Amino acid sequence: MAEKSGFPVGFGVDRAMIESLGGYWQAKREFAQPAEFLLNPKNTIMQLSYSDGPLARTEAEDVLKLVDHLSKA
């Protein structure tokens, strides 16, 4: 799926990478809590979402709306 997106997609990060980004690694269950970044072509963060639970995660439809809005600004 990532190859077909037309843009770089990151996945498969390890504990060291998550901690270097300031994220939270849950050692007991061996996974990172979700963190979502929206970058512009200059690699500037346009939106960041960090969630330590199942609520308030960014929906794909909302990301598409934001990208559309930012592309017109």
PyMOL Python script that loads the backbone (N, CA, C, O; Angstrom):
from pymol import cmd

cmd.read_pdbstr("""\
ATOM      1  N   MET A   1       0.827  -1.196   0.000  1.00  0.00           N
ATOM      2  CA  MET A   1       0.000   0.000   0.000  1.00  0.00           C
ATOM      3  C   MET A   1       0.868   1.256   0.000  1.00  0.00           C
ATOM      4  O   MET A   1       0.580   2.203  -0.732  1.00  0.00           O
ATOM      5  N   ALA A   2       1.928   1.276   0.813  1.00  0.00           N
ATOM      6  CA  ALA A   2       2.772   2.470   0.904  1.00  0.00           C
ATOM      7  C   ALA A   2       3.402   2.820  -0.438  1.00  0.00           C
ATOM      8  O   ALA A   2       3.554   3.999  -0.755  1.00  0.00           O
ATOM      9  N   GLU A   3       3.769   1.818  -1.230  1.00  0.00           N
ATOM     10  CA  GLU A   3       4.397   2.077  -2.519  1.00  0.00           C
ATOM     11  C   GLU A   3       3.449   2.791  -3.476  1.00  0.00           C
ATOM     12  O   GLU A   3       3.906   3.538  -4.341  1.00  0.00           O
ATOM     13  N   LYS A   4       2.162   2.585  -3.345  1.00  0.00           N
ATOM     14  CA  LYS A   4       1.175   3.159  -4.253  1.00  0.00           C
ATOM     15  C   LYS A   4       0.728   4.563  -3.844  1.00  0.00           C
ATOM     16  O   LYS A   4      -0.010   5.211  -4.586  1.00  0.00           O
ATOM     17  N   SER A   5       1.160   5.041  -2.683  1.00  0.00           N
ATOM     18  CA  SER A   5       0.656   6.313  -2.164  1.00  0.00           C
ATOM     19  C   SER A   5       1.198   7.526  -2.908  1.00  0.00           C
ATOM     20  O   SER A   5       0.537   8.563  -2.959  1.00  0.00           O
ATOM     21  N   GLY A   6       2.395   7.413  -3.489  1.00  0.00           N
ATOM     22  CA  GLY A   6       2.986   8.556  -4.170  1.00  0.00           C
ATOM     23  C   GLY A   6       3.769   9.466  -3.235  1.00  0.00           C
ATOM     24  O   GLY A   6       4.308  10.482  -3.674  1.00  0.00           O
ATOM     25  N   PHE A   7       3.841   9.121  -1.963  1.00  0.00           N
ATOM     26  CA  PHE A   7       4.600   9.888  -0.988  1.00  0.00           C
ATOM     27  C   PHE A   7       5.165   8.930   0.053  1.00  0.00           C
ATOM     28  O   PHE A   7       4.647   7.827   0.231  1.00  0.00           O
ATOM     29  N   PRO A   8       6.239   9.351   0.749  1.00  0.00           N
ATOM     30  CA  PRO A   8       6.852   8.445   1.727  1.00  0.00           C
ATOM     31  C   PRO A   8       5.942   8.179   2.920  1.00  0.00           C
ATOM     32  O   PRO A   8       5.290   9.082   3.444  1.00  0.00           O
ATOM     33  N   VAL A   9       5.915   6.929   3.330  1.00  0.00           N
ATOM     34  CA  VAL A   9       5.122   6.514   4.478  1.00  0.00           C
ATOM     35  C   VAL A   9       6.066   5.804   5.452  1.00  0.00           C
ATOM     36  O   VAL A   9       6.818   4.915   5.054  1.00  0.00           O
ATOM     37  N   GLY A  10       6.024   6.197   6.721  1.00  0.00           N
ATOM     38  CA  GLY A  10       6.895   5.567   7.706  1.00  0.00           C
ATOM     39  C   GLY A  10       6.130   4.579   8.564  1.00  0.00           C
ATOM     40  O   GLY A  10       5.019   4.858   9.013  1.00  0.00           O
ATOM     41  N   PHE A  11       6.727   3.437   8.785  1.00  0.00           N
ATOM     42  CA  PHE A  11       6.139   2.434   9.658  1.00  0.00           C
ATOM     43  C   PHE A  11       7.250   1.517  10.135  1.00  0.00           C
ATOM     44  O   PHE A  11       8.357   1.552   9.597  1.00  0.00           O
ATOM     45  N   GLY A  12       6.970   0.706  11.128  1.00  0.00           N
ATOM     46  CA  GLY A  12       7.950  -0.257  11.604  1.00  0.00           C
ATOM     47  C   GLY A  12       9.026   0.351  12.486  1.00  0.00           C
ATOM     48  O   GLY A  12      10.145  -0.159  12.542  1.00  0.00           O
ATOM     49  N   VAL A  13       8.700   1.434  13.173  1.00  0.00           N
ATOM     50  CA  VAL A  13       9.695   2.067  14.031  1.00  0.00           C
ATOM     51  C   VAL A  13       9.957   1.227  15.278  1.00  0.00           C
ATOM     52  O   VAL A  13       9.108   0.447  15.709  1.00  0.00           O
ATOM     53  N   ASP A  14      11.132   1.401  15.838  1.00  0.00           N
ATOM     54  CA  ASP A  14      11.475   0.668  17.051  1.00  0.00           C
ATOM     55  C   ASP A  14      11.469   1.611  18.260  1.00  0.00           C
ATOM     56  O   ASP A  14      11.231   2.811  18.124  1.00  0.00           O
ATOM     57  N   ARG A  15      11.728   1.058  19.419  1.00  0.00           N
ATOM     58  CA  ARG A  15      11.667   1.825  20.660  1.00  0.00           C
ATOM     59  C   ARG A  15      12.614   3.020  20.643  1.00  0.00           C
ATOM     60  O   ARG A  15      12.226   4.117  21.046  1.00  0.00           O
ATOM     61  N   ALA A  16      13.844   2.826  20.184  1.00  0.00           N
ATOM     62  CA  ALA A  16      14.819   3.917  20.163  1.00  0.00           C
ATOM     63  C   ALA A  16      14.334   5.081  19.296  1.00  0.00           C
ATOM     64  O   ALA A  16      14.488   6.243  19.672  1.00  0.00           O
ATOM     65  N   MET A  17      13.750   4.770  18.141  1.00  0.00           N
ATOM     66  CA  MET A  17      13.264   5.827  17.263  1.00  0.00           C
ATOM     67  C   MET A  17      12.099   6.569  17.907  1.00  0.00           C
ATOM     68  O   MET A  17      12.057   7.799  17.884  1.00  0.00           O
ATOM     69  N   ILE A  18      11.156   5.830  18.481  1.00  0.00           N
ATOM     70  CA  ILE A  18      10.007   6.466  19.136  1.00  0.00           C
ATOM     71  C   ILE A  18      10.472   7.391  20.251  1.00  0.00           C
ATOM     72  O   ILE A  18      10.012   8.529  20.352  1.00  0.00           O
ATOM     73  N   GLU A  19      11.382   6.905  21.085  1.00  0.00           N
ATOM     74  CA  GLU A  19      11.862   7.724  22.200  1.00  0.00           C
ATOM     75  C   GLU A  19      12.636   8.937  21.712  1.00  0.00           C
ATOM     76  O   GLU A  19      12.572   9.993  22.343  1.00  0.00           O
ATOM     77  N   SER A  20      13.373   8.819  20.600  1.00  0.00           N
ATOM     78  CA  SER A  20      14.111   9.970  20.064  1.00  0.00           C
ATOM     79  C   SER A  20      13.166  11.048  19.540  1.00  0.00           C
ATOM     80  O   SER A  20      13.528  12.223  19.493  1.00  0.00           O
ATOM     81  N   LEU A  21      11.952  10.650  19.146  1.00  0.00           N
ATOM     82  CA  LEU A  21      10.945  11.605  18.658  1.00  0.00           C
ATOM     83  C   LEU A  21      10.061  12.150  19.775  1.00  0.00           C
ATOM     84  O   LEU A  21       9.203  12.999  19.536  1.00  0.00           O
ATOM     85  N   GLY A  22      10.275  11.659  20.995  1.00  0.00           N
ATOM     86  CA  GLY A  22       9.471  12.115  22.126  1.00  0.00           C
ATOM     87  C   GLY A  22       8.174  11.350  22.279  1.00  0.00           C
ATOM     88  O   GLY A  22       7.294  11.762  23.034  1.00  0.00           O
ATOM     89  N   GLY A  23       8.047  10.251  21.578  1.00  0.00           N
ATOM     90  CA  GLY A  23       6.842   9.431  21.679  1.00  0.00           C
ATOM     91  C   GLY A  23       6.890   8.515  22.891  1.00  0.00           C
ATOM     92  O   GLY A  23       7.861   8.500  23.647  1.00  0.00           O
ATOM     93  N   TYR A  24       5.825   7.760  23.052  1.00  0.00           N
ATOM     94  CA  TYR A  24       5.715   6.869  24.201  1.00  0.00           C
ATOM     95  C   TYR A  24       5.724   5.415  23.741  1.00  0.00           C
ATOM     96  O   TYR A  24       4.892   5.001  22.934  1.00  0.00           O
ATOM     97  N   TRP A  25       6.660   4.661  24.255  1.00  0.00           N
ATOM     98  CA  TRP A  25       6.769   3.232  23.977  1.00  0.00           C
ATOM     99  C   TRP A  25       6.221   2.490  25.177  1.00  0.00           C
ATOM    100  O   TRP A  25       6.713   2.674  26.290  1.00  0.00           O
ATOM    101  N   GLN A  26       5.225   1.665  24.980  1.00  0.00           N
ATOM    102  CA  GLN A  26       4.647   0.886  26.071  1.00  0.00           C
ATOM    103  C   GLN A  26       5.417  -0.430  26.174  1.00  0.00           C
ATOM    104  O   GLN A  26       5.197  -1.359  25.398  1.00  0.00           O
ATOM    105  N   ALA A  27       6.316  -0.485  27.142  1.00  0.00           N
ATOM    106  CA  ALA A  27       7.223  -1.631  27.276  1.00  0.00           C
ATOM    107  C   ALA A  27       6.485  -2.946  27.548  1.00  0.00           C
ATOM    108  O   ALA A  27       6.856  -3.987  27.007  1.00  0.00           O
ATOM    109  N   LYS A  28       5.453  -2.902  28.373  1.00  0.00           N
ATOM    110  CA  LYS A  28       4.746  -4.134  28.739  1.00  0.00           C
ATOM    111  C   LYS A  28       4.162  -4.838  27.511  1.00  0.00           C
ATOM    112  O   LYS A  28       4.201  -6.065  27.420  1.00  0.00           O
ATOM    113  N   ARG A  29       3.622  -4.059  26.569  1.00  0.00           N
ATOM    114  CA  ARG A  29       2.987  -4.643  25.387  1.00  0.00           C
ATOM    115  C   ARG A  29       3.849  -4.501  24.137  1.00  0.00           C
ATOM    116  O   ARG A  29       3.451  -4.944  23.059  1.00  0.00           O
ATOM    117  N   GLU A  30       5.028  -3.887  24.269  1.00  0.00           N
ATOM    118  CA  GLU A  30       5.989  -3.747  23.173  1.00  0.00           C
ATOM    119  C   GLU A  30       5.426  -3.064  21.922  1.00  0.00           C
ATOM    120  O   GLU A  30       5.503  -3.604  20.818  1.00  0.00           O
ATOM    121  N   PHE A  31       4.862  -1.876  22.112  1.00  0.00           N
ATOM    122  CA  PHE A  31       4.429  -1.098  20.955  1.00  0.00           C
ATOM    123  C   PHE A  31       4.443   0.383  21.290  1.00  0.00           C
ATOM    124  O   PHE A  31       4.470   0.778  22.455  1.00  0.00           O
ATOM    125  N   ALA A  32       4.425   1.190  20.240  1.00  0.00           N
ATOM    126  CA  ALA A  32       4.392   2.638  20.386  1.00  0.00           C
ATOM    127  C   ALA A  32       2.958   3.129  20.312  1.00  0.00           C
ATOM    128  O   ALA A  32       2.147   2.618  19.539  1.00  0.00           O
ATOM    129  N   GLN A  33       2.663   4.120  21.122  1.00  0.00           N
ATOM    130  CA  GLN A  33       1.362   4.779  21.001  1.00  0.00           C
ATOM    131  C   GLN A  33       1.373   5.597  19.710  1.00  0.00           C
ATOM    132  O   GLN A  33       2.427   6.084  19.301  1.00  0.00           O
ATOM    133  N   PRO A  34       0.227   5.753  19.069  1.00  0.00           N
ATOM    134  CA  PRO A  34       0.176   6.448  17.780  1.00  0.00           C
ATOM    135  C   PRO A  34       0.617   7.908  17.849  1.00  0.00           C
ATOM    136  O   PRO A  34       0.258   8.640  18.771  1.00  0.00           O
ATOM    137  N   ALA A  35       1.386   8.303  16.875  1.00  0.00           N
ATOM    138  CA  ALA A  35       1.749   9.702  16.644  1.00  0.00           C
ATOM    139  C   ALA A  35       1.667   9.914  15.142  1.00  0.00           C
ATOM    140  O   ALA A  35       2.262   9.165  14.367  1.00  0.00           O
ATOM    141  N   GLU A  36       0.938  10.923  14.742  1.00  0.00           N
ATOM    142  CA  GLU A  36       0.716  11.177  13.318  1.00  0.00           C
ATOM    143  C   GLU A  36       1.255  12.551  12.962  1.00  0.00           C
ATOM    144  O   GLU A  36       0.970  13.532  13.649  1.00  0.00           O
ATOM    145  N   PHE A  37       2.032  12.623  11.892  1.00  0.00           N
ATOM    146  CA  PHE A  37       2.627  13.866  11.436  1.00  0.00           C
ATOM    147  C   PHE A  37       2.154  14.145  10.017  1.00  0.00           C
ATOM    148  O   PHE A  37       2.104  13.241   9.183  1.00  0.00           O
ATOM    149  N   LEU A  38       1.813  15.382   9.750  1.00  0.00           N
ATOM    150  CA  LEU A  38       1.523  15.818   8.389  1.00  0.00           C
ATOM    151  C   LEU A  38       2.597  16.832   8.037  1.00  0.00           C
ATOM    152  O   LEU A  38       2.695  17.889   8.661  1.00  0.00           O
ATOM    153  N   LEU A  39       3.408  16.503   7.027  1.00  0.00           N
ATOM    154  CA  LEU A  39       4.520  17.351   6.613  1.00  0.00           C
ATOM    155  C   LEU A  39       4.235  17.984   5.265  1.00  0.00           C
ATOM    156  O   LEU A  39       3.580  17.386   4.412  1.00  0.00           O
ATOM    157  N   ASN A  40       4.734  19.201   5.080  1.00  0.00           N
ATOM    158  CA  ASN A  40       4.627  19.814   3.757  1.00  0.00           C
ATOM    159  C   ASN A  40       5.844  19.399   2.926  1.00  0.00           C
ATOM    160  O   ASN A  40       6.721  18.706   3.443  1.00  0.00           O
ATOM    161  N   PRO A  41       5.922  19.802   1.653  1.00  0.00           N
ATOM    162  CA  PRO A  41       7.053  19.379   0.810  1.00  0.00           C
ATOM    163  C   PRO A  41       8.421  19.822   1.335  1.00  0.00           C
ATOM    164  O   PRO A  41       9.439  19.255   0.940  1.00  0.00           O
ATOM    165  N   LYS A  42       8.463  20.827   2.221  1.00  0.00           N
ATOM    166  CA  LYS A  42       9.730  21.286   2.801  1.00  0.00           C
ATOM    167  C   LYS A  42      10.035  20.591   4.134  1.00  0.00           C
ATOM    168  O   LYS A  42      10.955  20.981   4.853  1.00  0.00           O
ATOM    169  N   ASN A  43       9.252  19.559   4.448  1.00  0.00           N
ATOM    170  CA  ASN A  43       9.393  18.779   5.687  1.00  0.00           C
ATOM    171  C   ASN A  43       9.100  19.572   6.953  1.00  0.00           C
ATOM    172  O   ASN A  43       9.614  19.250   8.024  1.00  0.00           O
ATOM    173  N   THR A  44       8.274  20.607   6.832  1.00  0.00           N
ATOM    174  CA  THR A  44       7.803  21.349   7.989  1.00  0.00           C
ATOM    175  C   THR A  44       6.551  20.646   8.508  1.00  0.00           C
ATOM    176  O   THR A  44       5.671  20.280   7.729  1.00  0.00           O
ATOM    177  N   ILE A  45       6.475  20.461   9.813  1.00  0.00           N
ATOM    178  CA  ILE A  45       5.286  19.824  10.400  1.00  0.00           C
ATOM    179  C   ILE A  45       4.110  20.785  10.305  1.00  0.00           C
ATOM    180  O   ILE A  45       4.159  21.898  10.827  1.00  0.00           O
ATOM    181  N   MET A  46       3.057  20.344   9.635  1.00  0.00           N
ATOM    182  CA  MET A  46       1.846  21.136   9.482  1.00  0.00           C
ATOM    183  C   MET A  46       0.794  20.745  10.511  1.00  0.00           C
ATOM    184  O   MET A  46      -0.035  21.564  10.906  1.00  0.00           O
ATOM    185  N   GLN A  47       0.834  19.493  10.940  1.00  0.00           N
ATOM    186  CA  GLN A  47      -0.086  19.010  11.960  1.00  0.00           C
ATOM    187  C   GLN A  47       0.575  17.822  12.650  1.00  0.00           C
ATOM    188  O   GLN A  47       1.265  17.018  12.024  1.00  0.00           O
ATOM    189  N   LEU A  48       0.347  17.737  13.947  1.00  0.00           N
ATOM    190  CA  LEU A  48       0.864  16.630  14.739  1.00  0.00           C
ATOM    191  C   LEU A  48      -0.234  16.174  15.681  1.00  0.00           C
ATOM    192  O   LEU A  48      -0.881  16.988  16.339  1.00  0.00           O
ATOM    193  N   SER A  49      -0.434  14.893  15.738  1.00  0.00           N
ATOM    194  CA  SER A  49      -1.421  14.315  16.645  1.00  0.00           C
ATOM    195  C   SER A  49      -0.757  13.185  17.412  1.00  0.00           C
ATOM    196  O   SER A  49      -0.157  12.290  16.817  1.00  0.00           O
ATOM    197  N   TYR A  50      -0.865  13.226  18.726  1.00  0.00           N
ATOM    198  CA  TYR A  50      -0.314  12.175  19.573  1.00  0.00           C
ATOM    199  C   TYR A  50      -1.442  11.665  20.452  1.00  0.00           C
ATOM    200  O   TYR A  50      -2.154  12.457  21.068  1.00  0.00           O
ATOM    201  N   SER A  51      -1.610  10.378  20.517  1.00  0.00           N
ATOM    202  CA  SER A  51      -2.693   9.799  21.306  1.00  0.00           C
ATOM    203  C   SER A  51      -2.145   8.668  22.149  1.00  0.00           C
ATOM    204  O   SER A  51      -1.407   7.811  21.664  1.00  0.00           O
ATOM    205  N   ASP A  52      -2.519   8.676  23.428  1.00  0.00           N
ATOM    206  CA  ASP A  52      -2.085   7.582  24.304  1.00  0.00           C
ATOM    207  C   ASP A  52      -3.258   6.663  24.642  1.00  0.00           C
ATOM    208  O   ASP A  52      -3.221   5.931  25.631  1.00  0.00           O
ATOM    209  N   GLY A  53      -4.277   6.710  23.823  1.00  0.00           N
ATOM    210  CA  GLY A  53      -5.441   5.850  23.999  1.00  0.00           C
ATOM    211  C   GLY A  53      -6.236   5.788  22.712  1.00  0.00           C
ATOM    212  O   GLY A  53      -5.821   6.357  21.702  1.00  0.00           O
ATOM    213  N   PRO A  54      -7.362   5.113  22.729  1.00  0.00           N
ATOM    214  CA  PRO A  54      -8.133   4.920  21.502  1.00  0.00           C
ATOM    215  C   PRO A  54      -8.933   6.142  21.051  1.00  0.00           C
ATOM    216  O   PRO A  54      -9.514   6.121  19.966  1.00  0.00           O
ATOM    217  N   LEU A  55      -8.976   7.194  21.850  1.00  0.00           N
ATOM    218  CA  LEU A  55      -9.756   8.379  21.498  1.00  0.00           C
ATOM    219  C   LEU A  55      -8.877   9.469  20.893  1.00  0.00           C
ATOM    220  O   LEU A  55      -7.673   9.525  21.145  1.00  0.00           O
ATOM    221  N   ALA A  56      -9.487  10.320  20.105  1.00  0.00           N
ATOM    222  CA  ALA A  56      -8.870  11.530  19.532  1.00  0.00           C
ATOM    223  C   ALA A  56      -7.787  11.238  18.510  1.00  0.00           C
ATOM    224  O   ALA A  56      -6.880  12.052  18.332  1.00  0.00           O
ATOM    225  N   ARG A  57      -7.856  10.120  17.846  1.00  0.00           N
ATOM    226  CA  ARG A  57      -6.913   9.846  16.767  1.00  0.00           C
ATOM    227  C   ARG A  57      -7.421  10.505  15.491  1.00  0.00           C
ATOM    228  O   ARG A  57      -8.627  10.618  15.271  1.00  0.00           O
ATOM    229  N   THR A  58      -6.495  10.933  14.664  1.00  0.00           N
ATOM    230  CA  THR A  58      -6.858  11.628  13.438  1.00  0.00           C
ATOM    231  C   THR A  58      -7.477  10.654  12.436  1.00  0.00           C
ATOM    232  O   THR A  58      -6.937   9.576  12.185  1.00  0.00           O
ATOM    233  N   GLU A  59      -8.597  11.041  11.880  1.00  0.00           N
ATOM    234  CA  GLU A  59      -9.273  10.243  10.855  1.00  0.00           C
ATOM    235  C   GLU A  59      -8.701  10.598   9.486  1.00  0.00           C
ATOM    236  O   GLU A  59      -8.369  11.756   9.234  1.00  0.00           O
ATOM    237  N   ALA A  60      -8.585   9.619   8.611  1.00  0.00           N
ATOM    238  CA  ALA A  60      -8.029   9.836   7.272  1.00  0.00           C
ATOM    239  C   ALA A  60      -8.797  10.917   6.512  1.00  0.00           C
ATOM    240  O   ALA A  60      -8.189  11.738   5.826  1.00  0.00           O
ATOM    241  N   GLU A  61     -10.111  10.923   6.628  1.00  0.00           N
ATOM    242  CA  GLU A  61     -10.920  11.936   5.929  1.00  0.00           C
ATOM    243  C   GLU A  61     -10.556  13.346   6.393  1.00  0.00           C
ATOM    244  O   GLU A  61     -10.528  14.273   5.584  1.00  0.00           O
ATOM    245  N   ASP A  62     -10.278  13.516   7.682  1.00  0.00           N
ATOM    246  CA  ASP A  62      -9.891  14.825   8.205  1.00  0.00           C
ATOM    247  C   ASP A  62      -8.527  15.252   7.672  1.00  0.00           C
ATOM    248  O   ASP A  62      -8.307  16.434   7.405  1.00  0.00           O
ATOM    249  N   VAL A  63      -7.617  14.304   7.517  1.00  0.00           N
ATOM    250  CA  VAL A  63      -6.297  14.614   6.957  1.00  0.00           C
ATOM    251  C   VAL A  63      -6.457  15.081   5.517  1.00  0.00           C
ATOM    252  O   VAL A  63      -5.832  16.061   5.112  1.00  0.00           O
ATOM    253  N   LEU A  64      -7.279  14.398   4.746  1.00  0.00           N
ATOM    254  CA  LEU A  64      -7.492  14.800   3.354  1.00  0.00           C
ATOM    255  C   LEU A  64      -8.098  16.195   3.264  1.00  0.00           C
ATOM    256  O   LEU A  64      -7.710  16.983   2.401  1.00  0.00           O
ATOM    257  N   LYS A  65      -9.037  16.506   4.140  1.00  0.00           N
ATOM    258  CA  LYS A  65      -9.628  17.855   4.160  1.00  0.00           C
ATOM    259  C   LYS A  65      -8.574  18.903   4.511  1.00  0.00           C
ATOM    260  O   LYS A  65      -8.544  19.980   3.917  1.00  0.00           O
ATOM    261  N   LEU A  66      -7.714  18.587   5.474  1.00  0.00           N
ATOM    262  CA  LEU A  66      -6.662  19.522   5.865  1.00  0.00           C
ATOM    263  C   LEU A  66      -5.667  19.727   4.733  1.00  0.00           C
ATOM    264  O   LEU A  66      -5.270  20.862   4.469  1.00  0.00           O
ATOM    265  N   VAL A  67      -5.258  18.666   4.060  1.00  0.00           N
ATOM    266  CA  VAL A  67      -4.338  18.777   2.934  1.00  0.00           C
ATOM    267  C   VAL A  67      -4.966  19.639   1.839  1.00  0.00           C
ATOM    268  O   VAL A  67      -4.294  20.490   1.257  1.00  0.00           O
ATOM    269  N   ASP A  68      -6.241  19.421   1.561  1.00  0.00           N
ATOM    270  CA  ASP A  68      -6.934  20.213   0.547  1.00  0.00           C
ATOM    271  C   ASP A  68      -6.933  21.696   0.945  1.00  0.00           C
ATOM    272  O   ASP A  68      -6.649  22.571   0.127  1.00  0.00           O
ATOM    273  N   HIS A  69      -7.252  21.954   2.202  1.00  0.00           N
ATOM    274  CA  HIS A  69      -7.294  23.341   2.687  1.00  0.00           C
ATOM    275  C   HIS A  69      -5.914  23.994   2.596  1.00  0.00           C
ATOM    276  O   HIS A  69      -5.791  25.116   2.105  1.00  0.00           O
ATOM    277  N   LEU A  70      -4.883  23.302   3.065  1.00  0.00           N
ATOM    278  CA  LEU A  70      -3.537  23.857   3.050  1.00  0.00           C
ATOM    279  C   LEU A  70      -3.004  24.065   1.637  1.00  0.00           C
ATOM    280  O   LEU A  70      -2.222  24.984   1.395  1.00  0.00           O
ATOM    281  N   SER A  71      -3.420  23.224   0.715  1.00  0.00           N
ATOM    282  CA  SER A  71      -2.944  23.367  -0.667  1.00  0.00           C
ATOM    283  C   SER A  71      -3.546  24.590  -1.345  1.00  0.00           C
ATOM    284  O   SER A  71      -3.004  25.076  -2.338  1.00  0.00           O
ATOM    285  N   LYS A  72      -4.658  25.092  -0.821  1.00  0.00           N
ATOM    286  CA  LYS A  72      -5.309  26.274  -1.379  1.00  0.00           C
ATOM    287  C   LYS A  72      -4.872  27.555  -0.691  1.00  0.00           C
ATOM    288  O   LYS A  72      -5.160  28.651  -1.172  1.00  0.00           O
ATOM    289  N   ALA A  73      -4.178  27.422   0.434  1.00  0.00           N
ATOM    290  CA  ALA A  73      -3.773  28.614   1.225  1.00  0.00           C
ATOM    291  C   ALA A  73      -2.595  29.318   0.594  1.00  0.00           C
ATOM    292  O   ALA A  73      -2.127  30.328   1.118  1.00  0.00           O
TER     293      ALA A  73
END
""", "prot")
cmd.dss("prot")
cmd.show_as("cartoon", "prot")
cmd.util.cbc("prot")
cmd.orient("prot")
